[in-house]
Amino acid sequence: MERGTSTRGEIVDDTGLSKASVARLVDELLRSGFLSIAAQSTAVSQGASELSTGDVRGRPPERLTVPLSLGHVIGVSFGLQRTVVVAADLTGAERYAVAEPTPEYDEPAKLVRWLASRVETARSNTDGPLHRVTVALPVRVADGRTVQHPPERWRSLDGLDLAAEIERAVGVDVTISSDANSAHAGLVDEGFVARDEASILLSMSTVLTVDQRDASGRTVLGRSDAFGDLSLLPVFGASGSRASLLSTTGVQQRCREAGVRFERLSELWKISSTDVAARNVRADFTDALETVLRMISVWTEASTVVLLGRLAPLVELVLPDVQAALTPHIAPLPRVAVVGVEGTSNVTARGAARTALVAAQSHVREQLTRRPR
């Protein structure tokens, strides 16, 4: 499951087991359907030209893999504008992916039905049973199930055990995740963030969501639901209850208050230098970004801060000034990586699938250890 394919010789090297023990266990797993022989094209693509222990001399080593019949997992990035659904087999290989606009629904039941229909479509286009689903949304989440502080358009979801609603519709275990948590998992899986570095990700979408990982790669969980909710801090707005300026909702609200009018948010980072009101909004955003980077530098040991979402162009515009202001006081500054909106939904869906995959792989290992010989 970790490698995708392995030879018997590689398993001997990895585990330290004897050739005889590996041969016996592999044969047993082949008979029971937990392993299969990889297609020759897969073996060639894996570079299987070297002979491995236990292989017939002069022939390429036979490569083993996890059969598609063992099933798959599904990850969903469920955004207000765009929904991406990804299905992956138990090695993590992507087997199905689709993206489409998210419809506007004000009733939770209709929203759940639409989402469940997308999961069912992915399931029908992927081999084997569906093990688990993880759905990432631009919300805060309690216990992997309950929606907290959703965007205004999804206000009816506030306090709802969304995982239970979707579970009833699709018939498998479901986990709800913040988009920051899933995007972080996706970026780690793709090597954009190292697995062994402490990092913080801020998803600056409709609402601000935050995910923090320690140096071991584990998500840092707080004692209370307020942990990581930067929008609760008064420094990010005129009142503590207002959305943070590090979100599209907060920026748009600040623009309305300042009398700044534009048809598209992107106009904010293309404004003329003579537009005083717009420059003031940008200055407020700069102050908010400087404040949060100062907080992260002082209160955490994060070596990398990832800023992603629709506000990425604005971040790139003001980041040099922010770093220049912080450098005399904080050294060294954490590495700041900016990820634009292009591909954000995809990496979030892949991260959601990775979260589901970890749980599914653990379940398969439990099945192996509990079954009678």
KEFI-844962 format. One record per residue (C-alpha): chain; residue in three letters; z, x, y; residue number from 1. Coordinates in pm, whole numbers. Example, Ala and Ser with C-alpha at 12.3 -4.5 7.8 and 13.67 -1.06 7.14 Angstrom:
2
SITE  chain  res      pz      px      py    n
SITE      A  Ala     780    1230    -450    1
SITE      A  Ser     714    1367    -106    2
This chain:
373
SITE  chain  res      pz      px      py    n
SITE      A  Met       0       0       0    1
SITE      A  Glu      67     289     239    2
SITE      A  Arg    -244     497     166    3
SITE      A  Gly    -498     230      77    4
SITE      A  Thr    -606     435    -226    5
SITE      A  Ser    -449     714    -432    6
SITE      A  Thr    -530     910    -745    7
SITE      A  Arg    -282     954   -1027    8
SITE      A  Gly    -256    1319    -929    9
SITE      A  Glu    -164    1229    -571   10
SITE      A  Ile     105     996    -701   11
SITE      A  Val     244    1279    -917   12
SITE      A  Asp     254    1504    -608   13
SITE      A  Asp     410    1235    -387   14
SITE      A  Thr     679    1119    -627   15
SITE      A  Gly     765    1427    -833   16
SITE      A  Leu     740    1216   -1148   17
SITE      A  Ser     582    1362   -1460   18
SITE      A  Lys     214    1307   -1541   19
SITE      A  Ala     316    1103   -1843   20
SITE      A  Ser     547     875   -1642   21
SITE      A  Val     282     816   -1376   22
SITE      A  Ala      17     745   -1640   23
SITE      A  Arg     244     494   -1814   24
SITE      A  Leu     346     317   -1492   25
SITE      A  Val      -9     305   -1358   26
SITE      A  Asp    -139     157   -1683   27
SITE      A  Glu     137    -104   -1672   28
SITE      A  Leu      57    -198   -1311   29
SITE      A  Leu    -314    -216   -1389   30
SITE      A  Arg    -249    -454   -1677   31
SITE      A  Ser     -23    -677   -1466   32
SITE      A  Gly    -269    -693   -1175   33
SITE      A  Phe     -59    -506    -918   34
SITE      A  Leu    -314    -223    -911   35
SITE      A  Ser    -690    -201    -958   36
SITE      A  Ile    -954      69    -969   37
SITE      A  Ala   -1110     125    -626   38
SITE      A  Ala   -1485      80    -599   39
SITE      A  Gln   -1685     402    -616   40
SITE      A  Ser   -1795     364    -252   41
SITE      A  Thr   -1427     353    -150   42
SITE      A  Ala   -1353     663    -352   43
SITE      A  Val   -1643     850    -193   44
SITE      A  Ser   -1536     743     156   45
SITE      A  Gln   -1188     874      83   46
SITE      A  Gly   -1337    1216      13   47
SITE      A  Ala   -1252    1212    -355   48
SITE      A  Ser   -1441    1528    -453   49
SITE      A  Glu   -1144    1737    -562   50
SITE      A  Leu   -1007    1702    -912   51
SITE      A  Ser    -653    1568    -946   52
SITE      A  Thr    -395    1611   -1217   53
SITE      A  Gly    -477    1399   -1520   54
SITE      A  Asp    -845    1344   -1433   55
SITE      A  Val   -1131    1433   -1664   56
SITE      A  Arg   -1269    1778   -1571   57
SITE      A  Gly   -1603    1761   -1393   58
SITE      A  Arg   -1568    1399   -1282   59
SITE      A  Pro   -1435    1264    -950   60
SITE      A  Pro   -1077    1143    -983   61
SITE      A  Glu   -1033     772   -1034   62
SITE      A  Arg    -878     616    -728   63
SITE      A  Leu    -633     329    -746   64
SITE      A  Thr    -586      57    -490   65
SITE      A  Val    -403    -270    -429   66
SITE      A  Pro    -628    -559    -537   67
SITE      A  Leu    -726    -820    -281   68
SITE      A  Ser    -601   -1084    -524   69
SITE      A  Leu    -242    -985    -433   70
SITE      A  Gly    -292   -1162    -103   71
SITE      A  His    -289   -1113     270   72
SITE      A  Val     -98   -1167     593   73
SITE      A  Ile    -202   -1313     927   74
SITE      A  Gly    -117   -1205    1281   75
SITE      A  Val    -186   -1422    1584   76
SITE      A  Ser    -190   -1335    1953   77
SITE      A  Phe    -139   -1676    2108   78
SITE      A  Gly    -200   -1638    2480   79
SITE      A  Leu    -249   -1893    2753   80
SITE      A  Gln    -610   -1787    2805   81
SITE      A  Arg    -712   -1638    2469   82
SITE      A  Thr    -606   -1657    2106   83
SITE      A  Val    -687   -1387    1850   84
SITE      A  Val    -628   -1430    1477   85
SITE      A  Val    -631   -1131    1239   86
SITE      A  Ala    -591   -1134     860   87
SITE      A  Ala    -511    -812     674   88
SITE      A  Asp    -475    -729     305   89
SITE      A  Leu    -161    -566     166   90
SITE      A  Thr    -283    -216     255   91
SITE      A  Gly    -317    -323     618   92
SITE      A  Ala    -698    -325     613   93
SITE      A  Glu    -840    -594     841   94
SITE      A  Arg   -1029    -861     644   95
SITE      A  Tyr   -1088   -1130     906   96
SITE      A  Ala   -1069   -1153    1284   97
SITE      A  Val   -1169   -1414    1540   98
SITE      A  Ala   -1103   -1471    1910   99
SITE      A  Glu   -1146   -1789    2112  100
SITE      A  Pro   -1016   -1957    2428  101
SITE      A  Thr    -678   -2125    2399  102
SITE      A  Pro    -699   -2500    2471  103
SITE      A  Glu    -458   -2668    2710  104
SITE      A  Tyr    -197   -2876    2529  105
SITE      A  Asp     116   -3018    2686  106
SITE      A  Glu     257   -3160    2361  107
SITE      A  Pro     414   -2919    2109  108
SITE      A  Ala     281   -3117    1810  109
SITE      A  Lys     -81   -3084    1926  110
SITE      A  Leu     -38   -2716    2001  111
SITE      A  Val     113   -2653    1657  112
SITE      A  Arg    -168   -2844    1485  113
SITE      A  Trp    -434   -2642    1665  114
SITE      A  Leu    -262   -2314    1582  115
SITE      A  Ala    -212   -2416    1218  116
SITE      A  Ser    -582   -2502    1187  117
SITE      A  Arg    -671   -2147    1300  118
SITE      A  Val    -433   -2000    1044  119
SITE      A  Glu    -589   -2217     772  120
SITE      A  Thr    -938   -2101     868  121
SITE      A  Ala    -831   -1737     842  122
SITE      A  Arg    -662   -1810     509  123
SITE      A  Ser    -976   -1970     366  124
SITE      A  Asn   -1183   -1666     465  125
SITE      A  Thr    -950   -1412     302  126
SITE      A  Asp    -881   -1334     -64  127
SITE      A  Gly    -556   -1404    -244  128
SITE      A  Pro    -250   -1600    -136  129
SITE      A  Leu    -117   -1596     219  130
SITE      A  His     225   -1426     224  131
SITE      A  Arg     338   -1451     583  132
SITE      A  Val     234   -1526     943  133
SITE      A  Thr     355   -1369    1266  134
SITE      A  Val     267   -1538    1596  135
SITE      A  Ala     301   -1348    1924  136
SITE      A  Leu     337   -1540    2251  137
SITE      A  Pro     407   -1448    2616  138
SITE      A  Val     766   -1572    2584  139
SITE      A  Arg    1110   -1446    2500  140
SITE      A  Val    1210   -1519    2142  141
SITE      A  Ala    1550   -1572    1981  142
SITE      A  Asp    1598   -1467    1617  143
SITE      A  Gly    1225   -1452    1554  144
SITE      A  Arg    1203   -1832    1570  145
SITE      A  Thr    1296   -2003    1895  146
SITE      A  Val    1096   -1996    2218  147
SITE      A  Gln    1281   -1907    2538  148
SITE      A  His    1160   -1907    2899  149
SITE      A  Pro     797   -2001    2829  150
SITE      A  Pro     531   -2016    3103  151
SITE      A  Glu     516   -2338    3302  152
SITE      A  Arg     218   -2465    3106  153
SITE      A  Trp     420   -2444    2784  154
SITE      A  Arg     745   -2572    2931  155
SITE      A  Ser     774   -2829    2651  156
SITE      A  Leu     820   -2542    2402  157
SITE      A  Asp    1144   -2421    2562  158
SITE      A  Gly    1422   -2414    2303  159
SITE      A  Leu    1188   -2521    2021  160
SITE      A  Asp    1217   -2360    1675  161
SITE      A  Leu     844   -2293    1679  162
SITE      A  Ala     858   -2094    1355  163
SITE      A  Ala     988   -2399    1167  164
SITE      A  Glu     718   -2623    1316  165
SITE      A  Ile     439   -2388    1209  166
SITE      A  Glu     599   -2329     868  167
SITE      A  Arg     585   -2701     797  168
SITE      A  Ala     216   -2702     889  169
SITE      A  Val     100   -2394     693  170
SITE      A  Gly     355   -2377     408  171
SITE      A  Val     450   -2008     435  172
SITE      A  Asp     716   -1806     617  173
SITE      A  Val     645   -1766     989  174
SITE      A  Thr     795   -1529    1245  175
SITE      A  Ile     764   -1577    1621  176
SITE      A  Ser     743   -1262    1833  177
SITE      A  Ser     710   -1181    2201  178
SITE      A  Asp     371   -1040    2294  179
SITE      A  Ala     547    -719    2406  180
SITE      A  Asn     703    -668    2062  181
SITE      A  Ser     374    -722    1877  182
SITE      A  Ala     167    -515    2121  183
SITE      A  His     419    -233    2084  184
SITE      A  Ala     388    -251    1705  185
SITE      A  Gly       9    -247    1733  186
SITE      A  Leu       3      54    1965  187
SITE      A  Val     240     246    1736  188
SITE      A  Asp      24     159    1436  189
SITE      A  Glu    -287     285    1617  190
SITE      A  Gly    -116     611    1718  191
SITE      A  Phe    -116     533    2091  192
SITE      A  Val     263     558    2079  193
SITE      A  Ala     424     802    1833  194
SITE      A  Arg     634     646    1559  195
SITE      A  Asp     924     884    1622  196
SITE      A  Glu     949     858    2001  197
SITE      A  Ala    1171     636    2211  198
SITE      A  Ser     947     407    2411  199
SITE      A  Ile     953      92    2621  200
SITE      A  Leu     665    -150    2665  201
SITE      A  Leu     632    -398    2951  202
SITE      A  Ser     376    -672    2893  203
SITE      A  Met     279    -785    3241  204
SITE      A  Ser     105   -1108    3152  205
SITE      A  Thr     185   -1463    3266  206
SITE      A  Val     551   -1376    3226  207
SITE      A  Leu     712   -1035    3188  208
SITE      A  Thr     822    -950    2835  209
SITE      A  Val     979    -620    2732  210
SITE      A  Asp    1014    -435    2403  211
SITE      A  Gln    1215    -118    2348  212
SITE      A  Arg    1212     119    2051  213
SITE      A  Asp    1451     401    1975  214
SITE      A  Ala    1354     745    1847  215
SITE      A  Ser    1356     617    1488  216
SITE      A  Gly    1091     356    1572  217
SITE      A  Arg    1323      56    1540  218
SITE      A  Thr    1317    -223    1795  219
SITE      A  Val    1633    -216    2006  220
SITE      A  Leu    1811    -550    1995  221
SITE      A  Gly    2075    -656    2244  222
SITE      A  Arg    2396    -846    2179  223
SITE      A  Ser    2285   -1130    2406  224
SITE      A  Asp    1955   -1310    2464  225
SITE      A  Ala    1956   -1172    2820  226
SITE      A  Phe    1891    -819    2690  227
SITE      A  Gly    1565    -686    2835  228
SITE      A  Asp    1504    -987    3061  229
SITE      A  Leu    1431    -802    3384  230
SITE      A  Ser    1336   -1122    3562  231
SITE      A  Leu    1708   -1211    3573  232
SITE      A  Leu    1772    -926    3815  233
SITE      A  Pro    1770   -1034    4182  234
SITE      A  Val    1600    -709    4284  235
SITE      A  Phe    1273    -846    4148  236
SITE      A  Gly    1259   -1142    4385  237
SITE      A  Ala    1429   -1342    4656  238
SITE      A  Ser    1635   -1522    4393  239
SITE      A  Gly    1751   -1424    4045  240
SITE      A  Ser    1579   -1719    3881  241
SITE      A  Arg    1232   -1640    4012  242
SITE      A  Ala     985   -1469    3780  243
SITE      A  Ser     962   -1096    3816  244
SITE      A  Leu     695    -949    4041  245
SITE      A  Leu     581    -756    3735  246
SITE      A  Ser     404   -1066    3604  247
SITE      A  Thr     100   -1261    3714  248
SITE      A  Thr     318   -1565    3783  249
SITE      A  Gly     548   -1363    4009  250
SITE      A  Val     263   -1196    4195  251
SITE      A  Gln      79   -1523    4251  252
SITE      A  Gln     398   -1690    4377  253
SITE      A  Arg     463   -1401    4615  254
SITE      A  Cys     104   -1428    4743  255
SITE      A  Arg     149   -1800    4815  256
SITE      A  Glu     470   -1730    5004  257
SITE      A  Ala     297   -1460    5210  258
SITE      A  Gly      -3   -1678    5286  259
SITE      A  Val    -243   -1463    5086  260
SITE      A  Arg    -532   -1668    4949  261
SITE      A  Phe    -775   -1557    4681  262
SITE      A  Glu    -977   -1721    4406  263
SITE      A  Arg    -905   -1455    4145  264
SITE      A  Leu    -604   -1232    4093  265
SITE      A  Ser    -828    -925    4079  266
SITE      A  Glu    -896    -966    4451  267
SITE      A  Leu    -544    -840    4520  268
SITE      A  Trp    -634    -483    4425  269
SITE      A  Lys    -964    -496    4613  270
SITE      A  Ile    -819    -607    4947  271
SITE      A  Ser    -912    -456    5280  272
SITE      A  Ser    -665    -214    5436  273
SITE      A  Thr    -652    -442    5740  274
SITE      A  Asp    -514    -738    5540  275
SITE      A  Val    -149    -697    5636  276
SITE      A  Ala     -15    -988    5427  277
SITE      A  Ala    -190    -869    5111  278
SITE      A  Arg     -74    -512    5172  279
SITE      A  Asn     282    -642    5198  280
SITE      A  Val     250    -814    4859  281
SITE      A  Arg     119    -493    4710  282
SITE      A  Ala     411    -306    4867  283
SITE      A  Asp     655    -551    4706  284
SITE      A  Phe     488    -493    4370  285
SITE      A  Thr     513    -117    4422  286
SITE      A  Asp     886    -148    4497  287
SITE      A  Ala     937    -356    4181  288
SITE      A  Leu     751    -103    3967  289
SITE      A  Glu     942     188    4118  290
SITE      A  Thr    1270       6    4055  291
SITE      A  Val    1199     -67    3690  292
SITE      A  Leu    1082     290    3621  293
SITE      A  Arg    1395     420    3790  294
SITE      A  Met    1609     190    3574  295
SITE      A  Ile    1431     296    3257  296
SITE      A  Ser    1471     665    3344  297
SITE      A  Val    1842     634    3422  298
SITE      A  Trp    1959     386    3158  299
SITE      A  Thr    1745     477    2858  300
SITE      A  Glu    1612     788    2686  301
SITE      A  Ala    1258     652    2663  302
SITE      A  Ser    1003     934    2671  303
SITE      A  Thr     711     689    2713  304
SITE      A  Val     673     373    2918  305
SITE      A  Val     373     154    2834  306
SITE      A  Leu     255     -92    3099  307
SITE      A  Leu     -10    -334    2982  308
SITE      A  Gly    -173    -661    3073  309
SITE      A  Arg    -370    -822    3352  310
SITE      A  Leu    -183    -631    3623  311
SITE      A  Ala    -290    -290    3483  312
SITE      A  Pro    -548    -229    3763  313
SITE      A  Leu    -279    -289    4025  314
SITE      A  Val     -43     -54    3839  315
SITE      A  Glu    -306     220    3835  316
SITE      A  Leu    -358     172    4207  317
SITE      A  Val       7     216    4307  318
SITE      A  Leu     137     440    4025  319
SITE      A  Pro      68     774    4199  320
SITE      A  Asp     283     666    4495  321
SITE      A  Val     557     544    4262  322
SITE      A  Gln     566     868    4065  323
SITE      A  Ala     563    1076    4384  324
SITE      A  Ala     863     880    4513  325
SITE      A  Leu    1057     924    4187  326
SITE      A  Thr     979    1288    4107  327
SITE      A  Pro    1231    1445    4351  328
SITE      A  His    1513    1240    4197  329
SITE      A  Ile    1426    1208    3827  330
SITE      A  Ala    1304    1494    3614  331
SITE      A  Pro    1135    1478    3386  332
SITE      A  Leu     984    1137    3439  333
SITE      A  Pro     887     950    3124  334
SITE      A  Arg     519     949    3038  335
SITE      A  Val     361     633    3180  336
SITE      A  Ala      66     491    2984  337
SITE      A  Val    -134     202    3130  338
SITE      A  Val    -327     -32    2900  339
SITE      A  Gly    -568    -279    3058  340
SITE      A  Val    -631    -636    2958  341
SITE      A  Glu    -942    -539    2758  342
SITE      A  Gly    -833    -528    2396  343
SITE      A  Thr    -474    -624    2472  344
SITE      A  Ser    -496    -948    2272  345
SITE      A  Asn    -656    -763    1981  346
SITE      A  Val    -388    -496    1963  347
SITE      A  Thr    -121    -767    1993  348
SITE      A  Ala    -272    -965    1704  349
SITE      A  Arg    -297    -649    1494  350
SITE      A  Gly      64    -567    1578  351
SITE      A  Ala     168    -918    1474  352
SITE      A  Ala     -19    -870    1145  353
SITE      A  Arg     160    -536    1097  354
SITE      A  Thr     498    -708    1139  355
SITE      A  Ala     401    -967     879  356
SITE      A  Leu     267    -693     652  357
SITE      A  Val     594    -499     645  358
SITE      A  Ala     778    -811     523  359
SITE      A  Ala     506    -894     268  360
SITE      A  Gln     502    -540     127  361
SITE      A  Ser     879    -552      91  362
SITE      A  His     847    -881    -100  363
SITE      A  Val     591    -732    -339  364
SITE      A  Arg     817    -432    -406  365
SITE      A  Glu    1103    -672    -484  366
SITE      A  Gln     877    -859    -727  367
SITE      A  Leu     799    -532    -904  368
SITE      A  Thr    1161    -424    -941  369
SITE      A  Arg    1286    -764   -1058  370
SITE      A  Arg    1019    -853   -1313  371
SITE      A  Pro    1094    -794   -1684  372
SITE      A  Arg     918    -503   -1852  373
